[in-house]
Amino acid sequence: MRKLTTQTIPSTNRSSPTSAEGVHSSSDSSSPAISSILEENLKTIEDSFTNCTDLKILTWNYGPGLEQAAISVYFDTLTKSTLNHFVKDTLQNLVPHELGPARAVTIDDVIDFFENKGVASPYVELMDDFQQVVSGILDGKVVIFFNGWPRAIAYYALDVEQRQASEPITESTVQGPHVSFIESLERNIGVIRSLIKSPNLKFEMFTSGEQVQRTVSYGYLEGVVKPETLTEFKQRIDGIVKEEIIEVSYLEEWINDSLYSPFPQVRYTERPDTAVNALLDGKIIAMVNGSPSILICPGNFIEFFTVSEDYYYRTIFSSLIRLIRVAAFIIALMLPSTYIALSTFHSELIPTVLLLAILNTREGIPFPALIEALIMEFFFELLREAGIRLPRPIGSAVSIVGALVIGQAAIQSQIASPVMVIVVALTGIASFALPQYNMAIALRILRFPLMFLAATFGGLGIMVGFILIYLHLTTLRSLGEPYLDTVAPLDLKRLRDAIFVVPRRLLVHSPRSRHFYKKTSGKNKIT
């Protein structure tokens, strides 16, 4: 085989990198077929990728006298820097030996080999039209056209920098695995398959969007997931094929039963062990290429208070921590409204000594308790957002110093009382104790209506607000499943892993043992 020569073919339509004109949509059903004339294929490629200066087109020759022509097309920003081995793989099986005598390799030899005998590389595929060609180039493939052959060969050569696996950012842990998912969908699926080595673990994929063309995948454990839930999930995601999905949270709106409920109906995780536990519980997980988070559905109210780390400690300690989380939920939701109701309407319920102390601290405060609480809550939320958005080295320092300075200044200027500062601080700390950030956001929303009810009707307003929240929770569903499925209707067997963590020897099937589908179907009943 003769030595291959390469050169870059300049494109007449790729001179302005700042032009807004982009790549033609690869979803066009009228995509032209690949021509057997190399010049026509080159023209179609240049028209499809107008003003793409990072597109590279290489021409090379082979055969006796280097009379046979071919071109390679790829994005140098997506593919590997060394491409010679793709050309070598294309023709190396057409000669008796790589270092043997030269052979007259013609286009007929190429067609006969690739269409009838196969290819040498496992990362190669044959393409028949330009819809496949454009999609392949955008996926980081090197596409090779041969003069005289109305098909193309594509080699997978994607080489984009990816973040290495590290500890989870949003779910830190003391004991247990310290590895997180990354932005690579293939790697994330591989991690889950390495932890669940069962043929019942199923992953299905599809591509969404006409421009971003992100790969979306969802997984489940066959025989464990409830068939009705899986069917409902598939019906809801059928409509997102044309949506531009950038991150996995884009799927939440399509999955949720109630779009306006403050309570989250799906969970997110960056930890493989949490995803594995969810699959063993009969949940469905959804992933998007480019997103390090995994969506878990359907959601259950009690599950927002649990973490996989609960099962790495002794039962007594894990149960105590879970009780603390429940207490944090109640504090974050009701502490400001309770203080407003007691100080405004029900002062006789406060012990005399404590009441006198509160009255002394409120002396000179020009605002009622509601306005005072709203001012402090506003500044606390402002500091919280500032601490999140600022660069990490200074974000925590600014939030802590800002809270101290503003709190002390508010007390000295008699804008807020010390007791109100303590109430707001405890409320904020309690919201930080919840494992799921989206549940903490729900409490931040519900806290303010309860404060207005407490300032208007006192304890009666709080009771009415609590009843309304409970009624909403009882009617709320996630993928058709009741949101309070674990705690209502009351069943002691189902509560054994809700508020308290019982010893693992009493749990069957999985660490959390909530396989209600198996229980109701009469197979492998939970004892």
N, C-alpha and C positions, 0 to 999 in steps of 0.2 A: 504494500500500500504506500502510495506516495506521501510525502510530507504535506500537511495541510497548511494553507496560507490564509490568513485572516486580515480583514481590513474593515474600517467603519464606513458605512454608507451614510452620507449626510442626508438629513431629511429636510425637504424644502418647506415643510409646514411646521417645523419645531423651532422657530427662531425667537419667539416671545414667551418667556417663562411666566410672565405676569398676566397673561391673558386669562380671562374668566372662562374661556371655552374649555370644556373638560372631555373626558372619555365618553364615548357613546355607550348607552346602556346595553349591557350584555344580555338583558332579558328580552330583547327584540325578537319576536317570533319569526320575522322575515330576514333573519341573518343569512348573508350570502354563503354559498358553499365554497370550499377551498378550491382554487383553480390549479390546474396542472402547469400553468405558465407562471414562473417565479415572479416576473415583473408585475403581474396582476395582483398576486398576493402581497407583494411589497407595497403597492399603491393602496390596497385596502387597509393594511396595517397603519400606514402613515395617515390616512384619513380618519381612522378610528382613534388614534392617539395624537391628535393635533396639539401642538404646543407643549408636549411632554418631553422636556429636555433630558430627563433621566432615562428615557427609553433608548436602548442600544440595539442597533441592527448590524450584525456581522455577516459578511459573505465569505465563503470558503469553497475550495474546489477539491475534487477527489477524482479517482479513476485514472486511466492512462492518459498522459499528457495534461492532467488536471483539467479535463474538458467538462466534467460533470460539476454543476453549480448547486449550491445550497446556501441558505441564510439561517442565522440564529437570531431570535428576537427575545429580549428580556429587559427588565428594569434593573439597572445596576444598584438602585437603592433598596431592592428587595432580595436580590440573589447573592450567591457566594461570589467571591472575587475571582476564583479560579474556575474557568469554564471549559478548559481544554479536554478534560476527561469525559465530558458529555459527548463531544464529537468522537472521541476515541471509542466510547461505549457504543456509539451508533454503528460504527463500521467494523469493530474488532472481530466480530463473529463471521464476517464475510471473507476472511482470509484463513488459510490453513493454520497459520501461526503468526503471532504478532511480529516476530523477527524473521519470519520465513521469506520466501521469494515473493516478489510483487505479483499481484493478480489484477486483471482488468475488471475492476468493480464498476458496474454500470447501474443505472437507475432500475433496470429490471431485476438485478440481484438484490437491491435494497427493498423493492416492493415484494419480491418473493419471500425474502427472509422475514420481514416484519409482519406481513399479512398471513403467512402460512406457518412459520416456524417459531415465532415469538421473539422476545428481546432479551438482552443480557442483564439489564438493570431492573431491579424491582420497583424503581421510582419512575417508571416511564409509562406513558399511555398514548394511544392513537386518537387523533382528533379528526372530525369529519367536516365541521363548519366553523365559521368565525365566531359564533357565540361561545363555543368551547375555547377557542383560541384566546379571545379577549379575557374571558374569565380566568383561564389558566395563567396568562401573563400577569393579571392583577393579583393572583394568588401566589406569585413568586416562582413561576415555572419558566424554564427555558424552552421555547418552542422552536423547532427546526423544520423548515420547509425545503423540499427537494424539487428541483426543476423536473417536470414530467410526471409528478405524482400528486393527485388531487387529495392528499391527506397530509397531516403533520404529526410530528413526534414531539411530545412534551416531557421534560424531565423536571421533577420536583427539586428545586434548589433554593427554597426560602431560607434566608439567613438574616433575620431581624433580631436586634438585641433585646433580650428578655431579662426580667428581674429574677434573680436567684431566690429560691425558697428561703424564707426567714421566719422568725416568730410572728404570730398573728398580731396585727397592729390594734385592732378593735377588740380582741378577745385574749387578753393576756392570761397566762396560767402559771401556777406555782408547780403543780405536779401533773404529769401527763405529757403527751407529745408536744413538742415545741416547733412544729412545722405548720406552714400555712399554704393555702392555694396561691397560685400566681395567675398571671394574665393569659396563660396558654391553656386552651381547652383540652388539647390532647394530653398534656401533662396532668391536668387535674383529674381527667377520667382514668388515666393510668394509676394515679395514686389511690383512687377509690377501688379500682379493680384489684390492686395489690393487697388491700385490706379485706375485701369481700371476694373470696375466691370461689365463686359459685356461678354456674351457668344460668341461674335464675336472675342474675343481675342484668337488666336490660337497659341499653342506652339507645335512644332514637334521636336523629338529627335532622335539621332542615335549615335552609338559608333564608334570611329575612332581609328585606330592603332592596331597592333597586340601585342605590348608590353605595352604601356601606357594605352590603352583602355579608352581614355577620352570620356566623354559624351559631345556631341555637341548639342546645341539646338538653334533653330531660331524661332522667333515669328513675328506675323503680325496681323493686324486688318482686318478681312474679311469684304469686302464691301467697304473698304477704299483704301487698297493697289491695285495697278494696276495689273490685272491678268497676263499681258504679262511680267511684271517685276518679279513677283513671279515665274512664270514658268522658266524664264531665270536664276534666282537665284538657283532654285532647280537643273537645268541642270548642272550648274557650280560646285556645291558642291557634285555632284554624284561621282566625281573622288577622293575624299579625304577620302574614307572609310578606305583605307589601309595606309594612311599617319599617322605619329606619331605627333599628334597635342598637343603641350604643352601649348600654349597660344592663345588667340583669334586672335592676329595679324597674326598667321600662315594662317588664312583663307583669308587674304587680297589678297595674290598673286593669289588665285583661283578665286576671285571675280572681280579683276581689269580687265578693258578692255585693258588698255595700261600698260604693265609691266615696261616700261622704261620712262614713263612720270614723271617729278619731282613733279607734282601736285598730292596731295592725292585724291583718288576717293571714300574713305570711311571715316567716322568719328568715333571717340572713345569717350566714356564718362564713368564716374564713378558715375554719379548722376541719381537717379531714375526719377526725374522730366524731365530731358532731354530725357531719353528713352521714357517716356510717350508722350511727345510732338512729338517725332519722329514717334511713332506709330500712333498718331492722324493725322500726316501729310502724312500717307500712306507709311511710310518707313518700312524696314525689319530690325530687330535687330538679332544679332547672339551672342551667349554666349558659353563659354567653361568652364566646371567644373575645378576649380582651378585657374581661372583668374578673377580678380575683375573688369575688363573693359568690356564694351559692344560695339560691332561693329555695326555701323548704315550705311545702304546702301539703295538705291544708293546715292552717294554724289552729292551735288550741290555747285557751287562756292560760292554763296552768303551765304550759311549756315555755312561756315567756319568763318564768321565774326559775327555770332549770338550766343548768349547763352540764356538759359532759364531765366536767371536773367533779361534780357531786358524787360520781360513782368511783372516784379514785381515793376517797377518804373513808374513814370508818363511818358507820351508819349514824351514830349519835352526833358527830360533828357535822355531817352533811345535812341532817335534819335541822340542826340548830341554825346553820347558815341559811337554809331555805326559809325558816321561820323569820329570820331577820330580813330577808328580801320581801316577804309578805308584809311585815311591819313597815318597811321602807315604802312600799306601795301605798299603804294607808296614810302614812305621814306625808308623803309627797302630794297626795290628793287632797287631804282634809285638814292638815294642820293650820294653814292660814285662815280658812273659813271658820274652823272651830275657835280660834283665838278671837276673830272678829265677832262671832256670835256670843261668846262668853263675856267679852269686855263691853259689848254694846247692849245686850238684852238679858243676859243671865249672870250678872255679876254675883248674885247670891250663891251660885254654885261654886265659886272660887273661895278657897279658904281665906279667912280674914287677913292673916299675915301676908299671904301672897297677894291678895287684892290690894292691900295698902302699899305694897312694894310696886305693883303695877301702876297704881294711881300716882305715886310719887315720880315714877319715870315718865309718865305721860303729862305731867304738869308743865304747861307752857307749850304743848304741841298744838299748832293751829289747825290741824286737819283731823277729821274723824278717822276711825280705825281703818275703814275701807280705803280712803284716799292714801293714807299712810302706807298700807300694804301694797297698793297699786304702784306707788312711787318706788318702793324698795324692790318689788318684783321686776319692774321695768329695768332698773339699773342692774339687777342681778342677771337678767336675761341678756342685757347688753354686754356685760362683762363676760358672760359665758360664750357668746358668739365671737367677741373680740379675741378671747383666748384660743378659739378653734381656728380662726382665719389668719391670725398672725403667724409668722414663722415660728417653728417649734422652739428654738433656743430662747426666744423672748416671750412667747405666748403665755406660758405658765407663770412667768415672773410678773407680767403685766396684769394678769387676772388676779393673782394673789395680792399684789401690792395695791391694785386698784380697789379690790374689795375692802382691804383694811383702811385705805385712805378715805374712800367714800363713806364707809360705815362710820368711822370715827368722826368725820366731818358732819355727817347727817345728825349724829347724836349731839355734838357740840352746838350745832346751829339750831337744834330743836326742830328739825324737820321730821325726824323719826325717833321713836323711843328705843332704848337698848333692848327691850323685850321683843319689839317688832323686828329688829335686826337679827336677833337670835332665831326667831320663828322663820324668817326668810332663809337664813343660812342653813338651818336644819332641813328645811324643805328642799333646798338645792342639793344638799349632801345626800338626802334620802333618794332623790331621783338618780343620782350617780350610782347608787347601789344596785340598780336594776340591770340585769345582764343584757337585755335587748334595748338598743338606743331608740328604736321606733316606739316601744312601749313608754319610755320616758317622755317622748314627744307628745303622746296622747295625754299624759298627766299634765303636761304644761298647758295643754289646750283646755282641759276640763277644770283645771284649778280656778280659773277666772269666773266662769258661771257660778261655781259654788260660792265664791267670795261675794258675788252680788246677791245671791239668794240668802246668804248668812247675814249680810248687812241689811236686807229688806225684811226678812221674816225670822231671823234668829235660828235657833235649833230646828224649828219646823221647816225652814227653808233648806237646811242641810239634809234633813230626813227626806224631803220631797226630791231633792236633787239626787240623793243616793238611790232612792227607789227608781227614778227615771233611768239612771245609769244601769241599774241591775236589770230592768225590763229590756233595755236595749241589748244588753249582753245575752239575755235569754233568747232573744229573737235573732241575734246575729249568727250567720253561718259562714263557713269557709269551705268552698267547693261543695256546698250542699251539706257539710257536716256541722252539727251544732257546736258553737264556739265554747260552750261550757260542758262539753261532753264528759269530761273527767269528773266533775263535781256535781252535776245535775243530770238526771235524778240521782239522789244520794245512794251510793253503794260503797260499803266499807272496803270491799275487795278492790274497787277501782281507786279508792283514796289512799291505798297503801304506798303508792309512789307519786302522789300528788303533793301533799303538804309535807309528809314525812317520807324518808327514804328507808325502806325496810331492808334487812340483810339480803344480799344477793342470792343466797341459797333458797330464799322464798320466792324469788322472781323466776319466771319461766320464759323461754323463747328468746328474750332480749333483756338488756339491762333495765329498760323501763317497763317492759311487759304491758303494752297497751294494744295488743293485737285483738281488737274487738271484732274484726271481721272473722278471724278464726274462731273466736268464742261464739259468735252468733251463728256461724255456719255449722257448728257441731263438731269441728275437727280441731284436735289439739286444744281442748278446753283448758282454760286457766283455772288452776285450783287454788 
